[in-house]
Amino acid sequence: MSQLFTPLHLGPLQLRNRIVVAPMCQYSAHDGVASDWHHIHLGNLALSGAGLLILEATAVQANGRITHADLGLWNDDQEAALAALLASLRRWSPMPLGIQLAHAGRKASTARPWEGGAPIAAGEPGGWTTVAPSALPYAGDHPLPQALDAAGIDALVEAFVASACRAARLGLDLVELHAAHGYLLHQFLSPLSNHRDDAYGGSLENRMRLPLRVFDAVRAALPEQVALGMRISASDWVEGGWDLEQSIVLARELDARRCHFIHVSSGGLDPRQQIAVGPGYQVPFAAAIRGQVRMPVIAVGLITEARQAEAIVAGGQADAVALARGMLYDPRWPWHAAAELGAKVHAPPQYLRCEPHGARGLFG
């Protein structure tokens, strides 16, 4: 039996299989409001047969968007648009739905990738003043961010909680806190971006304080039936930066707080990163963390082949695998993986007639 296609519990949430559609920014919202593109894009992925679909990084504050076109969940208009979108998805798909809540910090206020992705200065169209743990820019061409003061930190925590409450009100099954890829919570974790001399900087305990405070506050605000986890970058891939050893300490702290899962990625904090990219290049990070915690671990990063994914799960390196670009390239990846591995996968009744002659029984 394929282990990739066995059920998995993320706390209160049961998945049909261990394939996760990872959050993927689409840069197609208007003032944080979901557009027709999201209906098309997410509707397609919701029919993929994966075990879980996590909506893209969704800003908890206006200044936390990577670009002006990022999805948001800080006001009623954004919540209403997501409610309509989710109603449509649920009408046609039984797939559990989650959302990734995020703040981009010093990596905010940029042009969309296909428009160059360059930073946009405050006062320019589509630009605003960014914030960070310390007044250190991401790169030389980025404006200097404002260091968050105590009031700003308190407001940030409240914003994460408010967005999480909106997510629960929408009936989302899962919330993922984004502490990876060089965004604000990751910026607090890394000594490369956090040069504070207060309770939020310096020691590892202090640098973990804000991400853990956000987690605790959101956990207290969410109903028990909503799964809560965190995505982290296990390494900055820069000497002297955030690394696997520190990630294990953070993972243990989250585990002790009844975190339901940890999603292990890497990089994104510093342009000096030197990443040894290859198939499954981040899986060893997930495997190392899995050996230290009780909660399920999700691996991600150039996982593209069915037997590769099966080996990761069957070999105990991770409890689930997440696909992003691979799922965009092939939105029926779970169907094809199930066919190759001799497993069964869910398909909508409208598509049952496409079951291949050589894979009868695939759509179980």
MARKOLTOR-768505 format. One record per residue (C-alpha): x, y, z; residue in one letter. Coordinates in pm, whole numbers, padded with zeros to 5 digits, always signed. Example, Ala and Ser with C-alpha at 12.3 -4.5 7.8 and 13.67 -1.06 7.14 Angstrom:
+01230-00450+00780a +01367-00106+00714s 
//
This chain:
+00000+00000+00000m +00121+00349-00084s +00203+00543+00234q +00160+00871+00047l -00209+00792+00007f -00283+00699+00368t -00477+00938+00598p -00300+01186+00824l -00420+01389+01121h -00297+01745+01168l -00437+01790+01516g -00817+01795+01478p -00801+01783+01097l -00792+01455+00905q -00648+01451+00553l -00736+01180+00299r -00374+01161+00186n -00038+01321+00260r -00013+01556-00038i -00043+01925+00048v -00088+02207-00200v +00153+02464-00058a +00065+02835-00039p +00154+03016-00362m +00131+03394-00397c -00070+03500-00702q -00034+03880-00677y -00383+03916-00822s -00592+04075-00545a -00730+04430-00542h -00680+04613-00208d -00635+04270-00053g -00967+04144-00197v -00974+03810-00381a -01043+03841-00754s -01187+03619-01027d -00836+03482-01074w -00851+03325-00727h -01178+03151-00815h -01018+03000-01127i -00683+02920-00969h -00805+02774-00640l -01103+02603-00800g -00861+02413-01022n -00638+02312-00731l -00936+02212-00515a -01016+01943-00774l -00662+01805-00774s -00714+01516-00533g -00460+01647-00282a -00522+01602+00088g -00509+01974+00174l -00509+02309-00005l -00352+02608+00174i -00438+02951+00037l -00152+03185-00043e +00029+03414+00202a -00246+03647+00324t -00145+03974+00487a -00270+04060+00835v -00193+04432+00786q -00186+04653+00478a +00186+04723+00521n +00252+04349+00546g +00181+04279+00179r +00472+04180-00043i +00308+04374-00327t +00003+04596-00359h -00175+04298-00521a -00138+04054-00230d -00435+03886-00068l -00537+04031+00270g -00760+03945+00563l -00770+04255+00778w -01109+04403+00682n -01470+04310+00613d -01450+04347+00234d -01165+04096+00219q -01350+03855+00446e -01667+03880+00237a -01479+03808-00086a -01311+03505+00068l -01648+03384+00199a -01789+03383-00154a -01477+03210-00287l -01480+02943-00018l -01850+02876-00069a -01780+02805-00435s -01487+02575-00355l -01687+02381-00098r -01979+02341-00335r -01765+02130-00565w -01481+01990-00353s -01458+01811-00016p -01089+01904+00019m -00992+02066+00352p -00893+02430+00311l -00636+02628+00505g -00486+02975+00492i -00137+03108+00551q -00131+03431+00755l +00170+03651+00695a +00345+03985+00725h +00628+04059+00483a +00814+04306+00706g +01112+04460+00529r +01043+04256+00214k +00709+04433+00161a +00628+04716-00082s +00767+04565-00401t +00648+04536-00760a +00488+04213-00872r +00741+03951-00993p +00641+03982-01359w +00686+04360-01327e +01043+04320-01203g +00986+04270-00830g +01189+04580-00738a +01124+04762-00410p +00884+05057-00430i +00962+05356-00212a +00704+05505+00023a +00505+05775-00154g +00537+05608-00493e +00230+05433-00643p +00199+05090-00483g +00458+05170-00217g +00463+05233+00158w +00702+05244+00455t +00809+04896+00561t +00874+04769+00915v +01123+04522+01057a +01281+04410+01384p +01570+04649+01317s +01634+04932+01073a +01823+04706+00833l +01719+04679+00465p +01685+04342+00295y +01936+04450+00029a +02120+04761-00078g +01847+04873-00319d +01570+04841-00058h +01451+05140+00148p +01541+05148+00517l +01257+04991+00719p +01129+05130+01047q +01217+04923+01352a +00899+04814+01528l +00851+04964+01874d +00658+04800+02159a +00326+04944+02041a +00392+04823+01687g +00469+04473+01812i +00150+04466+02018d -00051+04583+01716a +00109+04311+01502l +00011+04038+01746v -00343+04174+01757e -00353+04179+01375a -00255+03811+01353f -00525+03725+01605v -00790+03932+01426a -00710+03768+01091s -00711+03423+01250a -01056+03495+01397c -01177+03596+01052r -01034+03270+00914a -01223+03072+01177a -01542+03265+01103r -01499+03170+00737l -01490+02804+00838g -01135+02743+00725l -00998+02414+00855d -00640+02521+00915l -00424+02826+00982v -00053+02834+00899e +00159+03114+01046l +00429+03225+00802h +00766+03244+00976a +00973+03154+00669a +01126+03300+00354h +01263+03617+00510g +00928+03766+00610y +00864+03945+00937l +00845+03658+01188l +01153+03503+01026h +01325+03842+01045q +01278+03837+01423f +01423+03484+01443l +01742+03546+01249s +02044+03724+01403p +02121+03860+01056l +01808+04077+01053s +01739+04115+01425n +01987+04346+01601h +01751+04451+01881r +01875+04502+02235d +01538+04455+02409d +01336+04146+02505a +01287+04061+02134y +01653+04051+02032g +01992+03908+02121g +01958+03558+02264s +01779+03276+02086l +01509+03286+02353e +01449+03655+02285n +01453+03618+01905r +01191+03342+01931m +00973+03554+02160r +00757+03723+01894l +00684+03416+01676p +00594+03220+01990l +00385+03509+02125r +00194+03523+01796v +00144+03146+01805f +00018+03152+02165d -00221+03441+02097a -00363+03280+01784v -00392+02939+01953r -00593+03099+02236a -00825+03273+01989a -00895+02982+01751l -01162+02719+01811p -01024+02377+01898e -01142+02230+01566q -00911+02457+01362v -00564+02314+01306a -00277+02555+01372l +00083+02523+01256g +00382+02724+01143m +00599+02736+00833r +00966+02803+00899i +01288+02839+00706s +01517+02584+00868a +01826+02769+00746s +01922+03110+00613d +02199+02939+00411w +02429+03219+00535v +02706+03173+00790e +02608+03320+01124g +02237+03319+01041g +01936+03115+01145w +02015+02743+01115d +01889+02391+01174l +02004+02377+01536e +01801+02686+01622q +01509+02557+01417s +01500+02241+01628i +01482+02451+01945v +01192+02650+01796l +01019+02330+01682a +01041+02184+02032r +00892+02501+02179e +00605+02483+01932l +00556+02113+02002d +00526+02185+02374a +00253+02439+02290r +00037+02180+02108r +00129+02299+01761c -00047+02072+01515h +00221+02068+01243f +00539+02234+01123i +00604+02305+00754h +00977+02307+00684v +01124+02522+00406s +01444+02730+00397s +01608+03052+00279g +01468+03385+00172g +01611+03608+00444l +01937+03731+00296d +02048+03782-00066p +02388+03633+00026r +02233+03287+00066q +02414+02998-00099q +02159+02722-00154i +02259+02378-00278a +01948+02327-00492v +01858+01976-00602g +01569+01729-00585p +01432+01724-00229g +01709+01958-00112y +01513+02070+00195q +01394+01725+00302v +01694+01662+00534p +01585+01965+00738f +01236+01818+00775a +01379+01478+00867a +01606+01624+01135a +01319+01818+01291i +01082+01519+01270r +01323+01325+01488g +01283+01581+01765q +00907+01647+01779v +00575+01464+01811r +00374+01685+01574m +00356+01602+01203p +00623+01752+00978v +00557+01866+00621i +00848+01863+00376a +00868+02089+00070v +01120+02182-00199g +01171+02028-00544l +00954+01728-00466i +00833+01651-00816t +00812+01274-00867e +00559+01030-00722a +00813+00771-00609r +01030+01045-00460q +00734+01165-00251a +00646+00808-00155e +01003+00743-00038a +01004+01057+00177i +00687+00954+00359v +00750+00579+00370a +01106+00635+00487g +00997+00849+00781g +01165+01168+00665q +00836+01359+00682a +00470+01293+00749d +00350+01476+00438a +00492+01647+00131v +00393+01986-00007a +00408+02087-00371l +00390+02439-00510a +00539+02504-00856r +00498+02136-00941g +00126+02163-00872m +00096+02471-01092l +00270+02285-01372y +00054+01975-01326d -00266+02045-01128p -00356+01675-01148r -00026+01565-00994w -00203+01365-00717p -00404+01173-00979w -00092+01082-01170h +00095+00990-00851a -00187+00763-00739a -00193+00592-01077a +00181+00532-01064e +00175+00405-00704l -00133+00186-00743g -00340+00396-00503a -00684+00556-00515k -00763+00927-00525v -01077+01141-00508h -01211+01295-00828a -01532+01491-00886p -01811+01290-01052p -01796+01516-01356q -01447+01380-01428y -01500+01009-01357l -01521+00928-01728r -01158+01034-01778c -01024+00749-01565e -00757+00580-01782p -00823+00228-01910h -00489+00123-01765g -00577+00249-01417a -00927+00122-01349r -01031+00188-00989g -00804+00493-00962l -01093+00721-00866f -01188+00542-00548g 
//
